[in-house]
Amino acid sequence: MGYVEQTNSVLVPAPETDPGANRIGPRPGSGKRTIVALAGVSVAMLVVAMATILLAGLSFWRSAEPASAEPVAKSYSGNLAADLRIAPVVKASESGCTDGGTPGRFAGCFTLGDGGMVVTVVESATTAVQDGKWVLRLRFSSADTVALRALTTQNERIALVLDGTVLTAPAVKEPITGGELPIAGDFTKKDVDAMFAELTKR
């Protein structure tokens, strides 16, 4: 059996190979990377879960809070339950009434002049907040508007009297021509609601 002898052959070193290239199973060190990756995912999931719980708790806390109550205004139109007298003020005192006069609902004593007007019906009576304070607004009929204009033209101060008590006695800065009279003062909502109820029985 013959053979061929190659005299010009060159030995070429075989390329170096990774001993673990053909190994079955995980490569050395891959287990650490897997553990690190799993730990990272776990931390991320924990952060997301905590954020979700926090947001849910905050949402529940807000929903459990009582909603801020809005001021409730009242309105009425028609005959008043009691006559409202609007009279000129002759004299006012900060002290109580000891020698006659008409007592103020909250304070003071008033000497009232003759004349004035008596209101028995209103186009509207409404409670509202004006400049941060509660007021009771009365809008009069056409006939009472004319009388109110005359009264506020001739007098520097008027008193609104209900059941023998002065509700308020405002100074007249200019004649009231629009037919709407605000009953204002240092009134709380409770004060204004009480006056509204006395006038309207509502």
C-alpha positions as CSV (number, residue, x, y, z in Angstrom):
1,M,0.0,0.0,0.0
2,G,1.5,3.2,-1.1
3,Y,1.5,6.6,0.6
4,V,2.3,10.2,-0.2
5,E,4.9,12.0,1.8
6,Q,4.5,15.7,1.8
7,T,7.8,17.3,2.4
8,N,6.5,20.9,2.4
9,S,3.8,20.5,5.0
10,V,3.7,23.0,7.9
11,L,2.4,22.4,11.3
12,V,-0.1,25.0,12.3
13,P,-1.0,25.2,16.0
14,A,-4.6,24.5,16.8
15,P,-6.6,27.5,18.0
16,E,-7.1,27.7,21.7
17,T,-10.6,26.8,22.8
18,D,-12.5,27.5,25.9
19,P,-12.4,24.3,27.9
20,G,-16.0,24.9,29.0
21,A,-17.3,25.7,25.5
22,N,-18.6,22.2,25.0
23,R,-19.5,21.7,28.6
24,I,-23.1,20.8,29.4
25,G,-24.7,22.9,32.1
26,P,-24.1,26.5,33.3
27,R,-20.8,28.1,32.8
28,P,-18.7,29.0,35.8
29,G,-19.8,32.4,37.3
30,S,-23.2,32.4,35.5
31,G,-24.9,31.4,38.7
32,K,-23.8,34.7,40.4
33,R,-25.2,36.8,37.5
34,T,-28.5,34.9,37.7
35,I,-28.7,35.6,41.4
36,V,-27.9,39.3,40.9
37,A,-30.5,39.6,38.2
38,L,-33.2,37.9,40.2
39,A,-32.3,40.1,43.2
40,G,-32.7,43.2,41.0
41,V,-36.1,42.1,39.7
42,S,-37.3,41.3,43.2
43,V,-36.2,44.8,44.5
44,A,-38.0,46.4,41.6
45,M,-41.2,44.5,42.2
46,L,-41.0,45.3,45.9
47,V,-40.7,49.0,45.1
48,V,-43.6,48.9,42.7
49,A,-45.7,47.0,45.2
50,M,-44.9,49.4,48.0
51,A,-45.7,52.4,45.8
52,T,-49.0,50.8,44.8
53,I,-50.0,50.2,48.4
54,L,-48.9,53.8,49.4
55,L,-51.0,55.3,46.6
56,A,-54.0,53.1,47.5
57,G,-53.8,54.1,51.1
58,L,-53.5,57.8,50.3
59,S,-56.5,57.5,48.0
60,F,-58.5,55.8,50.7
61,W,-57.4,58.4,53.3
62,R,-58.6,61.2,51.1
63,S,-61.9,59.6,50.3
64,A,-62.4,58.9,54.1
65,E,-62.0,62.7,54.8
66,P,-65.3,64.5,55.1
67,A,-65.8,66.8,52.1
68,S,-65.5,70.4,53.0
69,A,-68.9,71.8,53.5
70,E,-69.9,74.6,51.2
71,P,-71.8,77.5,52.7
72,V,-75.5,76.8,52.1
73,A,-77.4,80.0,51.0
74,K,-81.2,80.3,51.5
75,S,-83.8,82.1,49.4
76,Y,-87.4,83.0,49.8
77,S,-90.0,85.1,48.0
78,G,-93.4,86.3,49.2
79,N,-95.1,87.5,52.3
80,L,-93.0,87.9,55.4
81,A,-94.0,86.0,58.5
82,A,-93.6,89.2,60.6
83,D,-93.7,92.9,59.7
84,L,-90.4,94.5,59.2
85,R,-90.3,98.1,60.2
86,I,-87.6,100.4,58.7
87,A,-87.3,103.6,60.8
88,P,-85.0,106.5,61.1
89,V,-82.5,106.4,64.0
90,V,-82.5,109.6,66.2
91,K,-80.0,108.3,68.8
92,A,-77.9,105.2,69.5
93,S,-76.2,104.1,72.6
94,E,-73.8,101.2,73.2
95,S,-75.3,100.4,76.6
96,G,-78.5,98.6,77.2
97,C,-81.9,100.2,77.2
98,T,-82.6,101.6,80.7
99,D,-84.8,104.5,80.0
100,G,-86.8,103.5,77.0
101,G,-85.7,103.0,73.5
102,T,-85.6,99.9,71.3
103,P,-83.0,97.3,72.2
104,G,-80.6,95.9,69.6
105,R,-80.7,92.3,68.9
106,F,-77.0,91.9,69.7
107,A,-76.1,95.1,71.6
108,G,-77.0,98.7,72.1
109,C,-80.1,100.8,72.5
110,F,-81.8,102.9,69.8
111,T,-84.2,105.9,69.9
112,L,-86.2,105.7,66.7
113,G,-87.9,108.6,64.9
114,D,-91.5,108.8,63.7
115,G,-92.4,107.6,60.2
116,G,-90.5,105.1,58.2
117,M,-92.0,102.2,56.4
118,V,-93.3,98.8,57.1
119,V,-92.5,95.9,54.7
120,T,-94.8,92.9,54.5
121,V,-93.8,91.3,51.3
122,V,-90.5,90.9,49.5
123,E,-89.5,90.0,46.0
124,S,-86.7,88.0,47.5
125,A,-84.9,87.3,50.8
126,T,-81.6,85.6,50.4
127,T,-78.6,84.8,52.6
128,A,-75.2,85.1,51.2
129,V,-71.5,85.7,51.9
130,Q,-70.3,89.2,51.1
131,D,-66.7,90.3,51.7
132,G,-66.2,87.2,53.9
133,K,-69.2,88.0,56.1
134,W,-72.8,86.6,56.1
135,V,-75.5,89.0,55.1
136,L,-79.3,88.9,54.6
137,R,-80.4,90.7,51.4
138,L,-83.9,91.9,50.9
139,R,-85.3,93.0,47.6
140,F,-88.4,95.0,47.8
141,S,-91.4,95.5,45.5
142,S,-91.7,98.6,43.3
143,A,-93.8,100.5,45.9
144,D,-91.5,99.7,48.8
145,T,-88.5,100.7,46.6
146,V,-89.9,104.2,46.2
147,A,-90.5,104.5,50.0
148,L,-87.0,103.2,50.8
149,R,-85.4,105.7,48.4
150,A,-87.2,108.6,50.2
151,L,-86.3,107.2,53.7
152,T,-82.6,106.8,52.9
153,T,-82.5,110.2,51.2
154,Q,-83.8,112.0,54.2
155,N,-82.0,110.2,57.0
156,E,-78.4,109.4,57.8
157,R,-79.1,106.2,59.7
158,I,-81.9,103.7,59.6
159,A,-82.9,100.8,61.8
160,L,-84.5,97.5,60.7
161,V,-86.8,96.4,63.5
162,L,-88.4,93.0,63.8
163,D,-90.6,92.1,66.7
164,G,-89.5,95.1,68.7
165,T,-85.8,94.5,68.3
166,V,-83.3,96.3,66.1
167,L,-81.7,93.7,63.8
168,T,-79.2,96.2,62.5
169,A,-78.9,100.0,62.2
170,P,-76.6,100.9,59.3
171,A,-75.4,104.3,58.4
172,V,-76.7,105.6,55.1
173,K,-73.8,106.6,52.9
174,E,-76.0,107.3,49.9
175,P,-79.7,106.8,49.0
176,I,-80.7,103.2,48.3
177,T,-82.3,103.4,44.9
178,G,-82.0,99.9,43.6
179,G,-84.6,98.3,45.9
180,E,-82.2,95.9,47.5
181,L,-81.2,96.3,51.1
182,P,-78.4,94.2,52.7
183,I,-78.7,93.5,56.4
184,A,-75.1,93.4,57.3
185,G,-72.9,93.4,60.4
186,D,-70.7,91.1,62.3
187,F,-73.1,88.3,61.8
188,T,-72.3,84.6,61.7
189,K,-74.2,82.2,59.5
190,K,-76.2,81.2,62.5
191,D,-77.2,84.8,63.1
192,V,-78.3,85.4,59.5
193,D,-80.2,82.1,59.4
194,A,-82.0,83.0,62.6
195,M,-83.1,86.4,61.1
196,F,-84.1,84.7,57.8
197,A,-86.2,82.2,59.8
198,E,-87.9,84.9,61.8
199,L,-88.8,86.8,58.7
200,T,-89.9,83.9,56.5
201,K,-90.6,81.1,59.0
202,R,-88.5,78.9,56.7
